[in-house]
């Protein structure tokens, strides 16, 4: 499982943005460069592990429940 977080207007947008961030991290690592930091939209990667390729056809997105927060997704309208 891979977990990416950031704001998105839809689940499909979240998967698309995640793919962009992942591709940028992979390309940077392959070129011997540092993994890019957070983008202005709040998305970013902190690393990339070669050989751990996401199954993009099965990728899903949903609201994140922070296990350390006293707020739950159910507290908000979805």
KAQUIJO-V584084 format. One record per residue. PHI is phi in whole degrees, -180 to 180 (* if undefined). OMEGA is omega as a letter, one per 40 degrees, with the letter a starting at -180 (none if undefined). BURIAL is b if it has 9 or more other C-alpha atoms within 8 Angstrom, else e. Layout:
PHI|OMEGA|BURIAL + PHI|OMEGA|BURIAL
//
This chain:
*|i|e + -117|i|e + -124|i|e + -124|i|e + -130|i|e + 164|a|e + -78|i|e + -155|i|e + -80|a|e + -156|i|e + -65|i|b + -67|i|e + -65|i|b + -62|i|b + -66|i|b + -62|a|e + -65|i|b + -59|i|b + -62|i|b + -61|a|e + -64|i|b + -62|a|b + -62|i|e + -65|i|b + -66|i|b + -64|a|b + -63|i|e + -62|a|b + -63|i|b + -64|i|e + -88|i|e + 77|a|e + -102|i|e + -69|i|e + -64|i|b + -59|i|b + -77|i|e + -63|i|b + -79|i|e + -59|i|e + -83|i|e + 95|i|e + -90|i|b + -174|i|b + -125|i|b + -105|i|e + -176|i|e + -148|i|b + -110|i|e + -56|i|e + 91|i|e + -104|a|e + -87|i|e + -64|i|e + -90|a|e + -63|i|e + -68|i|e + -103|a|e + -62|i|e + -131|i|e + -134|i|e + -164|i|e + -69|a|e + -90|i|e + -101|i|e + -73|a|e + -66|a|e + -104|a|e + -99|i|e + -83|i|e + -93|i|e + -121|i|b + -57|a|b + -63|i|e + -77|a|e + -123|i|e + -70|i|e + -96|none|e
//
